Amino acid sequence: MQTRSSWSAVAVGMLGVLLATMAFAPRVLPAQPSLVVLVRHGEKATEGGSDPSLSEPGKARAQALADAMAMSTPTAIIVSSLKRTGETAAVVSAKTGVVPTVIAIGGATHIADVAAAVRKATGVVLVVGHSNTVPAIVTALGGPKLPDICDASYATMFVLTPGADGKAAQVVLAQFGLADGPLPASCAGMVAK
């Protein structure tokens, strides 16, 4: 018959084995996307007030976005509540069947809300935002602090790999579609070469 102290020794021994096993077991990381592609909406029409649709060049830019993402199907698409972001994502959405998540713009929490939606997703996430929100979203996802995208620039694409274990995200600055026309000198820091 085992005594109480021998049961305690067995329990302590089993706990030791369990802790040792856990130390060598792979850690389960919280779900997060493997890749985040962030772009500004395509060129907007000159008419339409504060919420214009895409112009013809903007529609071509939306097609170029779909072409750029042809080998990487997003599991989530996030857009703002303004028409031009949804229209920019529409070709990718139609080709993949992924319905965009719309996050209202204009509130103080827009950037944080988009970043939270991205973090909840897995796989490849496409974010279509605005010249003043895309760089802030990159920063909110662990990337560097960036200036706003120049108003005349629509070809900028950020490809972000989220950091793990507290490390910074890795960000690649690229272009898609037709190159932007001549930009003011003040835009030099934000142009992909």
Secondary structure as GFF3:
##gff-version 3
##sequence-region A 1 193
A	DSSP	alpha_helix	4	24	.	.	.	ID=ss1
A	DSSP	beta_strand	33	40	.	.	.	ID=ss2
A	DSSP	alpha_helix	56	68	.	.	.	ID=ss3
A	DSSP	beta_strand	76	80	.	.	.	ID=ss4
A	DSSP	alpha_helix	83	96	.	.	.	ID=ss5
A	DSSP	beta_strand	101	103	.	.	.	ID=ss6
A	DSSP	alpha_helix	110	120	.	.	.	ID=ss7
A	DSSP	beta_strand	123	129	.	.	.	ID=ss8
A	DSSP	alpha_helix	134	140	.	.	.	ID=ss9
A	DSSP	beta_strand	156	161	.	.	.	ID=ss10
A	DSSP	beta_strand	170	175	.	.	.	ID=ss11
A	DSSP	three_ten_helix	185	190	.	.	.	ID=ss12
###
